[in-house]
């Protein structure tokens, strides 16, 4: 028997504590999404307080309640799994100790049966019966400890399932509010840009239609032969200077350019946020499916699947989910979101300032 391949208690402890650690990572992402969720679709940046007193937006949760809930979601999973971890670690240690004794007694039995004339010796037969009965009793203890480990693991998984479902509901709600605000702003910017283009085209068409013909203008031309009053005449060089240019068209071009840039930036930010939310939900759903399998004992442990095989499946499942695609993709998208500029509402003074900077 290969005793070295049997799982150790510290391996079980490390495996159990990966669950609350992953829940903390998931709650950190959920907390950031809940904090960034705007109270209204037209108020993206909560740091910009509205100037009008008629608009008084508050977060859905107060700061004290929000902070208490945030700290509790970090601490409660560790406190919850701690007693189950201690009990199962002791059970695994006892299984190791009992299994060592069983292995030694099995070696003694093997050596007794290998002795010459052991079949006809009553002492060897009595000693063999005692060793076999003791091994059967100890194997029953091992089985009871294994069932206790499985029961505690199912209780622990049930609590983790409640935490994970709560996390998914909070994250999905915050994601819905954020995406609704982002796509509402995207639609607003797109409509503003299209209306500005249509309005500019209509104004230009009306100007061309209402402009009088050259023959009509020549009948109204008259010359003033008198001298200028206080030298207030407009010379040709002054008329062609920038002082008499109509800057309305330039302002419209700058505003349209800003609208296009804001629309592209906001749409890119919304797409990245949606990809990140989908990856988080898929990752959490994969962990939730594993926890549901443990709670419902879908693998029929220990009748169809050994307890050791269940532990191996859980370890492999965690590594595949986090290291083979989902975790790496989520990390890349998170880095892109961190280094992407946060979208802000459009302000008219930005366009005027940029236009005046060009003139200066």
Long-range contacts (C-beta under 8 A, 24 or more apart in sequence): 1-103, 1-106, 3-99, 3-100, 3-103, 6-95, 6-96, 6-99, 6-308, 7-92, 7-308, 7-311, 8-92, 8-96, 9-89, 9-90, 9-92, 9-93, 9-96, 10-89, 12-85, 12-88, 12-89, 12-92, 12-311, 13-85, 13-89, 15-311, 15-314, 15-315, 16-81, 16-84, 16-85, 16-88, 16-156, 17-78, 17-81, 17-85, 18-318, 19-77, 19-81, 19-156, 19-160, 20-77, 20-78, 20-80, 20-81, 20-160, 22-287, 22-318, 22-322, 23-73, 23-77, 23-160, 23-163, 23-164, 23-167, 24-74, 24-77, 26-164, 26-167, 26-171, 26-280, 26-283, 26-284, 27-70, 27-73, 27-74, 27-167, 29-171, 29-280, 29-334, 30-167, 30-170, 30-171, 30-174, 31-70, 31-73, 33-171, 33-174, 33-175, 33-178, 33-277, 34-66, 34-170, 34-171, 34-174, 35-66, 36-174, 36-178, 37-173, 37-174, 37-177, 37-178, 37-181, 38-177, 38-178, 38-181, 40-181, 41-180, 41-181, 41-184, 41-185, 42-181, 42-184, 42-185, 42-188, 43-181, 44-181, 44-182, 44-185, 44-343, 44-344, 44-345, 45-342, 45-343, 45-344, 45-345, 48-344, 48-345, 73-163, 73-167, 76-163, 77-160, 77-163, 80-156, 80-159, 80-160, 80-163, 81-156, 81-159, 81-160, 84-152, 84-153, 84-155, 84-156, 85-156, 87-148, 87-152, 88-148, 88-149, 88-152, 88-153, 91-145, 91-146, 91-148, 91-149, 91-152, 92-149, 94-141, 94-145, 95-142, 95-145, 95-146, 98-138, 98-141, 98-142, 98-145, 99-142, 101-138, 102-135, 102-138, 102-139, 102-142, 105-131, 105-134, 105-135, 105-138, 106-135, 109-135, 143-302, 146-302, 146-307, 147-302, 149-307, 150-297, 150-301, 150-302, 150-307, 150-310, 153-294, 154-294, 154-295, 154-297, 157-291, 157-294, 157-295, 158-295, 160-291, 161-288, 161-291, 161-292, 161-295, 164-284, 164-287, 164-288, 164-291, 165-288, 167-284, 168-281, 168-284, 168-285, 168-288, 171-277, 171-280, 171-281, 171-284, 172-281, 175-273, 175-277, 175-281, 178-273, 179-270, 179-273, 179-274, 179-277, 182-266, 182-269, 182-270, 182-273, 182-343, 183-270, 185-266, 185-343, 186-263, 186-266, 186-267, 186-270, 189-259, 189-262, 189-263, 189-266, 189-346, 190-263, 192-259, 193-256, 193-259, 193-260, 193-263, 196-252, 196-255, 196-256, 196-259, 197-256, 200-252, 200-256, 242-359, 247-355, 250-355, 251-351, 251-352, 251-355, 254-351, 254-354, 254-355, 255-351, 258-346, 258-350, 258-351, 258-354, 259-346, 262-343, 262-346, 265-341, 265-343, 266-343, 268-340, 269-337, 269-340, 269-341, 269-342, 269-343, 272-333, 272-336, 272-337, 272-340, 273-337, 275-333, 276-330, 276-333, 276-334, 276-337, 279-326, 279-329, 279-330, 279-333, 280-330, 282-326, 283-321, 283-322, 283-326, 283-327, 283-330, 286-317, 286-321, 286-326, 287-318, 287-321, 290-314, 290-317, 290-318
